[in-house]
Amino acid sequence: MSERFTLGQLDAAAALLRRGGVLAYPTEAVFGLGCDPHDRVAFERLFALKQRPPTQGVLLIAADFAQVERYIDQAAVPAAALAAARASWPGPNTWIFPRSPDVPAWVAGAHAGIALRITAHAPAAALCRSFGGALVSTSANPHGQPSARSAATVDAYFGAALDGLLDAPLGDQERPSVIRDVLTGAIIRA
C-alpha cells in the first residue's frame, strides 16, 4: 500500500512530491495523479502508472494565478481573454493557453498549448500551496478505465505502485472540469 496522508499531513505529502514522488489527491470531481511538472522521471512514472500515451499531455492545477503565470505566453493572449479566464477562477474551469518556454515539453505532449486550472477545491489548493507551485493533474485511473472517485478505487487501481495518497474528500462536482481554449472560447471537453 502506498503512503497515506491526511489534510493535517500536507507538508509531508508535498515533501513526497518534491522528492520525485507520484501522489494521488482529491480534486473537484475525481482523484487526480500528480507530480512535480519539472521532474521528468516522476512524470514518466506517472504516465507508466496510467499506461497513457505520452503525446496526450496533462493539465496543471494550482492554488492561485501566481503559480501558473510563468507557463502562459502572455504576449499571445489578448487581455480580454486572460481576464475572462481569470474571472472563472478559482473554480472547475480549465483553460488552454499558448505556452511559455517554462512549460516542460513532456507536460504538453503533442499539444501547442498548456491546460491550466486554479482550483477552488480546498484540499487540492492547500496541496499546491504546501508544494509551492503548480502540480500535474490527470485523473487517477489506468488509461481507458473510469476515473477514481474514492481512495479505495485508487488503491485498487495502483496499490503499492503509487508513492502516496492524500486521503481527503472530493469536491461537489459530478464531472471533471470543462476545458476551453482561451483564444477562441471553444469547449474542448464538456
C-alpha positions in Angstrom: 0.0 0.0 0.0 1.2 3.5 -0.8 1.9 6.1 1.9 -1.3 7.7 3.2 -1.6 11.4 4.2 -4.4 13.3 5.8 -5.1 17.0 5.4 -3.1 17.5 8.6 0.0 16.0 6.8 0.0 18.2 3.8 3.7 19.2 4.3 4.7 15.5 4.3 2.7 15.0 1.1 4.3 18.0 -0.5 7.7 16.7 0.6 7.0 13.4 -1.2 6.2 15.4 -4.4 9.5 17.4 -4.1 11.4 14.1 -3.7 10.1 12.9 -7.1 7.0 11.0 -5.8 3.7 10.4 -7.6 0.7 11.3 -5.4 -3.0 10.7 -5.8 -5.1 13.5 -4.4 -8.7 14.7 -4.5 -9.9 17.3 -6.9 -13.3 18.9 -7.7 -14.8 15.6 -9.1 -12.3 12.8 -9.1 -9.0 11.8 -7.6 -6.0 13.0 -9.6 -2.5 11.8 -10.0 0.1 14.5 -9.5 3.8 15.1 -9.5 6.2 18.0 -9.9 5.8 19.1 -13.6 9.5 19.8 -13.8 10.6 16.3 -12.7 10.7 14.3 -15.9 11.5 11.0 -14.1 8.4 11.4 -11.8 6.3 12.5 -14.8 7.3 9.3 -16.8 6.5 7.2 -13.7 3.1 8.8 -13.6 2.4 8.1 -17.2 3.6 4.5 -16.8 1.1 4.1 -13.9 -1.7 5.4 -16.1 -0.5 3.5 -19.2 -1.2 6.7 -21.1 0.4 7.7 -24.4 3.0 10.5 -23.7 1.7 12.5 -26.6 -1.5 13.3 -24.7 -0.2 15.8 -22.3 -1.7 16.8 -19.0 -3.1 19.9 -17.2 -1.5 21.7 -14.3 -3.5 22.6 -11.2 -2.6 25.5 -8.9 -3.8 27.4 -5.9 -3.5 30.9 -7.4 -2.6 32.7 -10.6 1.0 33.4 -9.4 1.6 29.6 -9.6 0.6 29.3 -13.3 1.5 32.8 -14.7 5.0 31.6 -15.7 3.6 28.9 -18.0 1.5 31.3 -20.1 2.9 33.1 -23.2 1.1 36.3 -22.1 2.1 38.2 -25.2 0.0 35.8 -27.3 -3.1 36.1 -25.1 -5.4 39.2 -25.6 -6.1 41.0 -22.3 -9.8 40.3 -22.5 -9.3 36.6 -22.9 -6.9 36.5 -20.0 -9.4 38.5 -17.9 -12.2 36.1 -18.8 -10.1 33.1 -17.8 -9.0 34.7 -14.5 -12.6 35.7 -13.7 -13.6 32.0 -13.9 -11.0 31.1 -11.2 -10.8 29.7 -8.7 -13.2 27.1 -10.0 -13.7 24.0 -12.0 -12.6 25.6 -15.3 -9.6 24.6 -17.2 -8.2 26.8 -19.9 -5.7 26.0 -22.7 -3.2 28.8 -23.1 -0.4 29.4 -25.6 2.5 28.1 -23.6 5.7 29.8 -22.5 9.2 28.2 -22.7 8.8 27.4 -18.9 6.4 24.5 -19.8 8.3 21.3 -20.0 7.8 19.6 -23.4 6.7 16.4 -21.7 3.9 18.1 -19.9 2.4 19.5 -23.1 2.8 16.3 -25.1 1.9 16.8 -28.7 -0.1 20.0 -27.9 0.9 23.5 -28.7 -0.8 24.9 -25.6 -0.9 24.2 -21.9 -4.0 23.4 -19.9 -4.2 25.3 -16.6 -6.7 25.4 -13.7 -6.8 27.4 -10.5 -8.8 25.1 -8.2 -11.4 26.1 -5.7 -11.2 22.7 -4.1 -9.7 23.4 -0.7 -7.6 20.2 -0.3 -6.1 20.4 -3.8 -5.3 24.1 -3.4 -3.8 23.5 0.0 -1.6 20.8 -1.5 -0.4 23.2 -4.2 0.3 25.9 -1.6 2.3 23.4 0.5 4.2 22.2 -2.5 4.9 25.8 -3.6 3.7 25.6 -7.2 1.5 24.1 -9.8 1.2 20.3 -10.0 0.5 17.9 -12.7 -3.2 16.8 -12.6 -4.6 13.9 -14.5 -7.3 11.5 -13.5 -6.3 8.7 -11.2 -7.1 5.7 -13.3 -5.4 3.4 -15.8 -6.0 4.7 -19.4 -9.4 3.7 -20.5 -10.8 2.9 -17.0 -13.3 5.0 -15.1 -11.8 7.9 -13.0 -11.4 7.1 -9.4 -13.9 8.7 -7.1 -12.7 7.1 -3.9 -9.4 6.3 -2.1 -10.4 2.6 -2.3 -10.6 2.8 -6.1 -7.2 4.5 -6.2 -5.8 1.7 -4.1 -7.4 -1.0 -6.3 -6.0 0.6 -9.5 -2.5 1.3 -8.3 -1.8 -0.3 -4.9 1.8 0.0 -3.8 3.0 1.2 -7.2 1.8 4.6 -6.2 4.0 6.6 -3.8 1.3 8.3 -1.8 -2.3 9.2 -1.5 -3.9 12.3 0.1 -7.0 10.9 1.7 -9.4 13.8 1.8 -12.9 14.5 0.4 -13.6 15.1 -3.3 -15.3 18.4 -4.3 -19.0 18.5 -5.2 -18.6 18.4 -9.0 -20.1 15.4 -10.8 -17.8 15.6 -13.8 -14.2 16.6 -14.4 -13.7 20.3 -15.3 -14.7 21.9 -18.5 -11.7 22.6 -20.8 -11.8 25.6 -23.1 -9.4 27.3 -25.5 -8.6 30.7 -24.1 -8.2 32.3 -27.5 -11.4 31.0 -29.1 -13.6 30.1 -26.2 -14.2 26.7 -27.9 -15.1 23.9 -25.5 -12.5 21.1 -25.8 -14.1 18.9 -23.1 -17.6 19.5 -21.8 
